[in-house]
Amino acid sequence: MFNLQSFQHPVVVLLILATVFCISNSEESKTIYEVLKSNGLPMGLLPKGVTDFTLDNSGRFEVHLDQACNAKFEDELHYDQNVSGTITYGQIGGLSGISAQDLFLWFPVKEIRVDIPSTGLIHFDVGVVSKQFSLSSFETPRECLASTDKLIAQTVSKNLSRKLGIHKSNHQEHLMTL
């Protein structure tokens, strides 16, 4: 049983405050990679070197990279300078700032999720379809290199479409420019 008088002793109060401070400070000092891992997601979803990020109590996060860059997995991923979304266990929803390349086109990734229990796959929802990748490909963060490949691919795709006489809706054109 606790005695209320024991809480009046300054040493006990200081120990309690120190414990609370250490617990809250350890939560704040987590890296974004540790946040991903503690939510059942692979650490390699974000590129190496992320040090600046915010995370609120609802799981909403924002990551700031030094520059927009590309990382090679089974396909190539493009990371904008700012990546944001909401982390829940096994998934990131409301995602913005990551695009996946398929052939010559880039598609914005809207959601990333892993199967629970694990099937060894990770799913990238790009709006129209969901792409599946091996979960093991995302175990460790990759180098992310500044690249103009996304811009080149968009230009080639637009020029090819014009030459072939393919007319895209405004929505499709917008997807290609993201």
N, C-alpha and C positions, 0 to 999 in steps of 0.2 A: 504494500500500500504506500502511496505517496503521501507525504505530509506537506501541507501547504506552506508550513513555516520553512521547509527546506528550500523552497523557491525564493525566499526572501534573502537568502545568503548570496552575496555578490558573485562568488566563484561559481555557484550553480547556474546563475543567470548568464554569466559569461560563457560557460561551457555550452549551454543551450543555444545561445546566439551564434557561437562559433560553429556548432554542428549545422545549424540552419544555413549559415553563410556558405559552408563548404559544400553542402548538398546542392544549393542553388547555383553556386559558382561552377560546380562540375557539370551541371546540365548546360550552362551557358558556354563552356569551353569545348563542347563537342564539335568535331568537324562535320561538314556536310556529308562526308563519306560515312562517318559513324551514324549519323541520322538515317541515312539510306539503309545501312545494315540493320539498325535496330528496328526498322520498319519492314523487314523481310525483303528488301530490295538489294540488288547487287551494287557494290561501290563504284563499278565502272560505268554507271549510267551518265556520270559527269566526267569531264576530262580532268587530267592531272593538273594540280596547281591551284585549285580553287581555295582561296583563303577568305574571301569577302562574301558573306551571305547573311541573310536574315531569316528567321523562322519564328512564327508566332504560335500561340497556344492551340490554334485551330489546325495547324499543320501547313499553313500557307507559307511558302518560302520564296525567296528571290536570291539568285546567285549572280554575282557580277564577275565577268571574265575580263582580262586585260584587253582582249580584242576578240572579235568574231573569229571562229576557226572551224576546221574540219578534222574529224577523227575517223580512222578506218576500222571497221568491224567486218562482219560478213558483207555489209553494204557500208556506204559512207554516211556519216551523220554530220550535220552542220549545226554548230552552236552559235546563236547570236551572242552579242556581248552581255545581254541580260536574259537569263532563263528563269521562269517562274512557274509555279503550280501549287497544288495542294497534295501533301503526302498523307496517305492513310496506310494502314498495314497492307502491304502487297501491291500497292498501286500509287501512281501519281496522276491526278486528274487536273483538268483545267490548265493543261500544260501549254506554255508558249515559249518560243525561243529555240526549239529544236526542230530540225527538218531532216527527213530521211530521203536518200536518193534511190530511185528505182529507174533503171535504164538512164535516160537523159533528164528525167524530171525530178524535181524536189517537191516533197509533200510535207506540210507541217504536221508534226506529231501532236495529237490532241490528248492522248492518254497512254500511259505505260503501265502494264500490270504483269504480275507473275501468277501462276496457278498455285493455289493452296488446297490440298497438298501439292508439292512441286512435281511437275511433269518434266522438268528440265528445260522448259520453254519460257520465253518472255515475249509478250505481245505488245506491239506498237500500233495503236489505233491512229490512222491517218485520215479519219473521217469516212471515206467511202469503203475502205477495206482495213483489215487488221493484218499486219505482217508479223510472222513468227520468226524468232531467232533462237539459237541455242543460248541458254542462260549462262553457260560457262564462258561465252564470249565477252561477258560483261563483268567478270569477277574482279578485275583490277582496272583502275582508271588508265585510259590511253593518253598518249601524247596528242595534243591538239595543235595543228599547224595552221597558221594564217594562210588562206588560200583564196584564189579567185575562181576556183573550179565551179562554184555554184553560179556565179555570174556568167561564166562561159557556157555552162550547160543550158542556162535559161536562154541565152542569145541563140545558141545553136538550135534549140527546140523551137523557138519562135520563127527563126528563118526557115527551118525545115517545114514547119506547118504552113507558112506562107507559100513556099514553093509547091507544096502538095495541094494547096487550095483548101486546107482544113480550117474551118472557122470555129472558133471556140466561144463559148458563152463568157460573159464577164466574170462569172464565178470561177471558171476554169483558168482564165487569164490571171485572175487574182491569185489563185493557188500557185501558179507557176512563178509569180514574182515574190512570193514569200520566202 
